[in-house]
Amino acid sequence: MRVATRTGSAGASVSGKPRGTHPAVFMGSGTPAVPGPGPAGVRGVKSGKRSTQTKAGTSAGAAHKVRAGKAGSTGSAVGRAGKAGPASRSNAGRASRTGKGKAGLRQATAGRRAAPARGRRAAARAKQRTAMRRAPLPAPQASKPQAMPASGAGPAPRQATRPKGVAHAGREGAAAANAGSAKGLPAPAQPAEHAVQAQAVPSGYAEGYRDGVFAGGEALVAQHIPPDHILPAVAAADLIAAGFRQYAPSLARLASPHEMAGHITAALDAQRPLSVVRLGDGELLTLAADTVLPGQEVQELAPFLPYAGVPCSTPDIRAMLAEAIQAADWVGVPISRAPTFQGLLFPVLRHFGIDWSRLKLTSSTINYSLHQSGLVLPVLQGRRVLLIGSQAEELAVLLHSRGVHVTGIIGSVAGVMDVPRVMQQTAEHAFDIALVAAGIPAVILCRRIAGELGKVALDFGHLADKLVTGELQL
């Protein structure tokens, strides 16, 4: 190492600096070294011919260089990056400025000993910043206006850039985006103050969500734009709104809870038959198996079908179910446009030759709507009620405590093939209305109770479970 001293200056500059060390080494006088020769002329001297004035600071700097070299040789990521060195050199400089000789050297040494710990903490912070930069952005917040909103159409969705490894959105991409589970709801967008926490989530969900929104919106619009053209300042949401206005006359109205309560009460008063059945994903997937969807795919989408009363969808079961739907007085259909709900409803009805426009429609959750509207007890008061299903006994106790006259109980229904036995037992009871909570077989049972026994039958579904467990109150 060579040290150059400037005439008339207490400072010095260091030449021949080893790699990885800071360019400024503080001398005993507390003046930082100036890189390069000064304008007054510099003569080089060997390190052994130092002046007393610079001896203490130079010794501290040399000792620190040896220390920095050892830190680099340990393989520390921070040492290799040259991050620990500056911290300890700064301490050395402060120590040499605050005192001369041994006292200053002891303070500088103490500062250098603390440097590795600070270096490790700096490395941890650097890794955290890198991870946050690489983490996917949170899902766009649809409630806030995005770029280029058009008049009268609400906010425009954010267009996500296609990440590497994701196929271009097109007809196949759009189909894949629409093929997901109805339960895969997007996570709510995070407020700005929580953006850092959202970015740190170790998941590609937000990235996939943005790509799915793009594939199901703007990418579909792009298929209709001619080559060498763009559609400025019009987002997919605007086009959907405009198209919806065109198709608004095609809307089909569903009977409301109060209307359905009126129909049921009128049938009970007139002692005429009435069947209310409901179609959920279980019924629709049963009908779709080996008709509009491969049977294997249905098994993967609906492993719950055996629990719902259909161990295996056979042609006979599908025929019985389709016949019950076509002959029912009221059919509850799903409001959800998810793939396994409305996404299957109309293809299935077409396959079995059922004209949906000739059906009297209500919601597939009409049982819950009647309860939420406070209409269950008024409909049942003063009527003889038959309960069918695994919760029949417990439900009978609950209804009896509310003043409902329960005249019969039929326990669990062992699937669709158990329908004949249940019908035989049903015929042995005197009742006005039957509440059937038996999974998919309930559709067939309600239709047969009304058609063969001339009674009112309502597909009560999981409302029975929720009332018995106390999740819902009468």
KOLBA-476713 format. One record per residue (C-alpha): x negated, y negated, z negated. Coordinates in Angstrom, 2 decimals. Example, Ala and Ser with C-alpha at 12.3 -4.5 7.8 and 13.67 -1.06 7.14 Angstrom:
BEGIN
-12.30  4.50  -7.80
-13.67  1.06  -7.14
***
This chain:
BEGIN
0.00  0.00  0.00
-1.17  -3.52  0.76
-0.04  -6.63  -1.09
-0.34  -10.03  0.53
-0.42  -13.15  -1.60
0.48  -16.59  -0.33
-1.70  -19.61  -1.15
-0.12  -21.79  -3.80
2.75  -19.36  -4.49
3.46  -17.11  -7.42
5.36  -14.64  -5.21
4.04  -11.92  -2.97
5.26  -9.83  -0.05
4.81  -6.12  0.37
3.54  -4.55  3.55
3.45  -0.88  4.35
6.78  -0.26  2.50
7.72  3.45  2.30
11.04  4.51  3.89
14.05  4.55  1.60
12.90  1.70  -0.67
14.41  -1.74  -0.90
12.59  -4.48  1.07
12.53  -6.82  -1.95
10.28  -5.80  -4.88
10.45  -8.31  -7.73
7.10  -9.47  -9.13
6.20  -10.31  -12.71
6.99  -13.98  -12.11
10.60  -13.15  -11.29
10.31  -14.42  -7.67
11.56  -12.00  -4.99
9.01  -10.93  -2.41
9.23  -12.61  0.98
8.93  -10.16  3.88
6.31  -11.04  6.44
3.43  -13.50  6.32
4.07  -17.08  5.21
3.40  -20.15  7.28
0.41  -21.18  5.15
-1.59  -18.11  6.15
-1.99  -14.78  4.38
-5.01  -12.68  3.64
-4.61  -9.01  2.85
-6.04  -7.53  -0.33
-6.08  -3.96  -1.57
-3.76  -2.99  -4.38
-6.73  -2.68  -6.77
-7.57  -6.42  -6.39
-4.34  -7.86  -7.75
-4.14  -11.02  -9.78
-3.05  -10.88  -13.41
0.06  -12.83  -12.55
1.46  -10.14  -10.25
0.11  -7.06  -12.05
3.15  -6.32  -14.22
5.73  -6.71  -11.46
3.64  -4.73  -8.95
3.19  -1.87  -11.43
6.92  -1.74  -11.98
7.54  -1.72  -8.25
4.97  1.03  -7.60
6.32  3.17  -10.42
9.83  2.68  -9.07
8.76  3.79  -5.57
7.42  7.02  -6.96
10.67  7.47  -8.86
12.74  6.79  -5.73
10.70  9.32  -3.78
11.42  11.99  -6.41
15.13  11.18  -6.31
15.14  11.60  -2.54
13.35  14.97  -2.77
16.03  16.45  -5.11
18.51  16.67  -2.24
20.98  14.24  -3.81
23.38  12.91  -1.19
23.23  9.48  -2.73
19.42  9.53  -2.89
19.22  10.49  0.76
21.63  7.71  1.65
19.46  5.23  -0.20
22.30  4.29  -2.58
20.70  5.15  -5.92
17.49  3.23  -5.12
19.02  -0.25  -4.87
20.80  0.16  -8.21
17.60  1.11  -10.08
15.52  -1.50  -8.26
18.02  -4.13  -9.28
17.62  -3.04  -12.89
13.85  -3.10  -12.48
14.02  -6.61  -11.10
16.22  -7.80  -13.96
13.91  -6.18  -16.47
10.79  -7.78  -14.98
12.52  -11.16  -14.90
13.49  -11.03  -18.55
10.01  -10.20  -19.87
6.35  -9.61  -18.99
4.09  -6.68  -19.59
5.14  -3.61  -21.57
8.44  -5.06  -22.78
9.58  -5.80  -19.25
8.33  -2.41  -18.07
10.31  -0.60  -20.81
13.47  -2.43  -19.81
12.91  -1.65  -16.14
12.30  2.03  -16.96
15.55  2.17  -18.98
17.41  0.71  -16.03
15.86  3.27  -13.69
16.94  6.16  -15.93
20.57  5.08  -15.67
20.40  4.89  -11.88
21.11  8.59  -11.09
24.38  8.53  -13.08
25.47  5.36  -11.33
24.47  6.93  -8.05
26.67  9.95  -8.70
29.60  7.70  -9.53
28.97  5.71  -6.36
28.94  8.95  -4.36
32.26  10.01  -5.87
33.82  6.67  -4.98
32.45  6.92  -1.45
33.93  10.40  -1.01
37.29  9.17  -2.28
37.29  6.26  0.17
36.40  8.62  3.03
39.20  11.01  2.10
41.70  8.17  1.96
40.63  6.92  5.38
41.04  10.39  6.87
44.38  11.13  5.17
47.49  10.84  7.37
49.56  7.70  7.14
52.91  7.91  5.33
56.06  8.42  7.34
57.44  5.22  8.90
60.14  3.48  6.90
63.16  3.46  9.14
64.99  0.85  7.09
62.53  -1.87  8.07
62.53  -3.42  11.55
59.71  -2.20  13.73
58.36  -3.46  17.00
60.63  -4.88  19.69
64.14  -4.48  18.25
66.85  -5.17  20.77
70.01  -7.09  20.06
72.79  -5.23  18.28
70.97  -1.94  18.03
69.22  -2.07  14.66
65.56  -1.32  14.00
63.38  0.25  16.61
61.49  3.35  15.50
57.70  3.28  15.32
55.95  5.03  18.16
53.35  7.39  16.79
50.18  8.07  18.70
49.89  11.71  19.64
47.21  13.28  17.42
44.62  15.67  18.73
45.81  19.24  19.07
49.50  18.30  19.47
51.09  19.00  22.80
52.53  16.20  24.90
56.20  15.57  24.19
58.47  16.72  26.97
61.41  19.06  27.37
59.53  21.86  25.59
58.33  19.49  22.89
61.81  18.11  22.36
63.26  21.60  22.11
60.64  22.52  19.53
61.41  19.39  17.55
65.11  20.31  17.48
64.43  23.91  16.46
63.44  23.23  12.86
65.29  24.18  9.72
68.17  22.05  8.60
66.50  21.91  5.17
63.33  20.19  6.43
64.22  16.66  5.46
61.72  13.97  5.79
60.21  12.58  2.66
61.27  8.99  1.87
58.91  6.30  3.03
56.63  4.89  0.36
56.66  1.21  -0.64
53.58  -0.83  0.18
52.25  -0.76  -3.36
52.16  3.04  -3.26
50.55  3.29  0.18
47.22  4.46  -1.25
48.85  7.31  -3.18
50.84  8.34  -0.09
47.69  8.42  2.02
45.96  10.69  -0.46
48.58  13.47  -0.12
46.67  16.53  1.23
49.23  17.34  3.89
49.84  16.80  7.57
53.56  16.28  6.99
53.61  12.55  7.75
51.66  13.10  10.96
53.99  15.88  12.06
57.03  13.82  11.11
55.91  10.91  13.26
55.21  13.22  16.18
58.63  14.86  15.78
60.40  11.50  15.71
58.57  10.48  18.84
59.30  13.76  20.64
62.99  13.51  19.74
63.36  9.86  20.73
60.97  7.84  22.83
59.57  10.89  24.63
63.08  11.87  25.77
63.66  8.34  27.02
60.38  8.44  28.95
61.65  11.40  30.99
64.27  9.14  32.61
61.98  6.22  33.46
60.75  6.29  37.10
57.01  6.39  37.81
55.19  3.05  37.72
57.95  1.46  35.63
58.50  0.53  32.00
61.62  -0.46  30.07
60.50  -3.53  28.10
61.84  -4.38  24.66
64.39  -1.52  24.59
63.84  1.16  21.98
65.31  4.64  21.88
67.69  3.51  19.12
69.09  0.85  21.46
69.72  3.39  24.19
71.38  5.80  21.75
73.68  3.01  20.55
74.60  2.10  24.12
75.24  5.71  25.06
77.26  6.31  21.90
79.63  3.50  22.88
80.16  5.27  26.19
80.97  8.59  24.48
83.00  7.12  21.60
86.32  8.13  23.24
85.16  11.77  22.99
85.02  11.70  19.18
87.09  14.44  17.54
88.76  13.52  14.27
88.68  15.92  11.31
91.52  16.15  8.81
90.70  14.33  5.58
90.96  15.86  2.07
94.25  14.10  1.37
95.68  15.25  4.69
94.61  18.84  3.97
96.12  18.69  0.48
99.35  17.51  2.10
99.35  20.41  4.61
98.69  22.97  1.87
101.39  21.54  -0.40
103.90  21.44  2.45
103.21  25.09  3.30
103.60  26.10  -0.35
106.87  24.20  -0.67
108.20  25.78  2.52
106.82  29.22  1.58
105.22  29.59  4.97
101.79  31.04  5.74
98.72  28.85  6.07
95.04  29.78  6.41
92.12  27.42  5.90
88.76  28.92  6.90
85.31  27.35  6.95
82.32  27.86  9.24
78.84  27.35  7.81
75.43  28.48  8.99
76.13  32.05  7.77
79.20  32.51  9.93
77.62  30.80  12.94
74.39  32.80  12.76
76.40  36.02  12.44
78.26  35.14  15.64
75.04  34.00  17.36
73.13  37.24  16.78
72.48  38.99  20.11
74.85  36.57  21.84
73.35  33.08  22.02
70.24  33.94  19.97
68.07  37.08  19.82
68.95  39.28  16.86
65.39  39.17  15.54
65.43  35.39  15.48
68.68  35.40  13.53
67.15  37.73  10.95
64.27  35.31  10.50
66.55  32.27  10.28
69.11  33.88  7.96
67.63  36.41  5.52
70.59  35.54  3.25
73.19  37.21  5.49
73.30  40.50  3.51
74.04  38.51  0.35
76.75  36.63  2.27
78.47  39.91  3.23
76.91  40.85  6.58
74.05  43.36  6.19
73.76  43.52  9.97
75.63  41.57  12.65
77.33  44.16  14.85
79.67  43.67  17.83
82.65  44.79  15.70
81.89  42.28  12.96
81.41  39.49  15.48
84.70  40.36  17.16
86.61  40.33  13.84
85.06  37.00  12.88
85.78  35.37  16.25
89.38  36.60  16.19
89.91  35.17  12.70
88.56  31.79  13.77
90.76  31.60  16.83
93.90  32.56  14.90
93.31  30.44  11.78
95.59  27.47  11.11
92.76  25.17  10.07
89.05  25.60  10.80
86.41  23.75  8.84
83.43  22.90  11.04
80.04  21.47  10.02
79.48  17.75  10.25
75.72  18.31  10.34
74.19  18.27  13.82
71.28  20.43  12.64
70.23  23.38  14.86
71.93  26.09  12.78
75.13  24.07  12.29
76.59  22.05  15.19
73.60  23.21  17.21
75.19  26.69  17.16
78.88  25.84  16.76
79.78  24.96  20.32
77.54  27.50  22.10
79.04  30.24  19.90
82.62  29.11  20.52
81.97  29.01  24.27
80.48  32.50  24.22
83.57  33.95  22.53
85.98  32.01  24.74
87.31  29.80  21.94
88.46  26.36  23.08
87.48  24.09  20.21
89.86  21.37  21.43
92.82  23.67  20.64
91.70  24.23  17.06
92.93  22.16  14.11
89.71  20.94  12.61
88.59  19.78  9.19
85.20  19.68  7.52
83.40  22.89  6.57
82.98  21.34  3.10
86.69  20.68  2.65
86.63  22.75  -0.55
84.18  20.31  -2.14
86.03  17.31  -0.70
89.30  18.46  -2.28
87.53  18.72  -5.62
85.77  15.36  -5.32
89.08  13.73  -4.44
90.72  15.24  -7.55
93.18  17.25  -5.46
92.48  20.86  -6.51
94.55  20.88  -9.69
97.51  18.95  -8.20
97.71  21.49  -5.36
97.60  24.46  -7.75
99.93  23.16  -10.48
103.17  25.14  -10.64
101.92  27.79  -8.17
101.11  31.44  -8.62
97.41  31.79  -7.89
95.44  34.87  -6.82
91.65  34.74  -7.22
89.31  36.85  -5.07
85.53  37.04  -5.47
82.69  37.73  -7.86
83.55  34.72  -10.04
87.27  35.50  -10.20
87.46  36.42  -13.90
85.48  33.41  -15.15
87.35  31.07  -12.80
90.67  32.47  -14.06
89.75  31.49  -17.63
88.83  27.98  -16.52
91.98  27.46  -14.45
94.16  28.86  -17.22
92.67  26.28  -19.62
93.79  23.58  -17.14
97.35  24.87  -17.01
97.10  26.87  -13.76
99.10  30.11  -13.58
96.73  32.87  -12.40
98.71  36.01  -11.51
95.97  38.22  -10.10
92.24  38.84  -9.98
90.27  40.85  -7.41
86.55  41.16  -8.11
83.55  41.26  -5.83
83.98  41.93  -2.12
81.30  44.34  -0.86
80.78  42.81  2.57
82.85  42.68  5.72
83.46  46.44  5.70
85.21  46.08  2.32
87.95  43.87  3.78
90.53  46.71  4.23
90.29  47.68  0.53
90.64  44.07  -0.60
93.65  43.55  1.66
95.31  46.63  0.17
94.83  45.31  -3.36
95.95  41.82  -2.36
99.27  43.19  -1.12
99.92  44.56  -4.62
99.93  41.09  -6.25
102.66  38.47  -6.38
101.21  35.04  -5.60
101.76  31.83  -3.65
98.19  30.85  -2.84
94.93  32.83  -2.75
91.58  31.22  -3.45
88.97  33.39  -1.73
85.28  33.05  -2.65
83.73  36.01  -0.83
81.10  34.69  1.56
81.52  35.42  5.27
84.32  38.00  4.71
86.45  35.13  3.30
87.11  33.91  6.86
88.61  37.27  7.83
90.46  37.68  4.51
92.09  34.23  4.61
93.37  34.77  8.12
94.77  38.24  7.31
96.38  37.12  4.05
98.24  34.39  5.92
99.04  36.46  9.00
99.93  39.79  7.35
101.29  38.71  3.96
102.75  35.29  4.85
100.90  33.44  2.09
98.63  30.42  1.79
94.91  31.28  1.67
92.02  28.85  1.13
88.34  29.67  1.65
87.13  28.43  -1.75
83.44  29.27  -1.29
80.68  28.29  -3.71
82.96  25.75  -5.37
83.99  28.68  -7.61
80.38  29.17  -8.75
79.83  25.50  -9.47
83.04  25.22  -11.51
82.23  28.33  -13.54
78.67  27.23  -14.33
79.83  23.75  -15.27
77.85  22.04  -12.54
81.18  20.57  -11.42
84.12  19.73  -13.67
87.82  20.12  -12.92
***
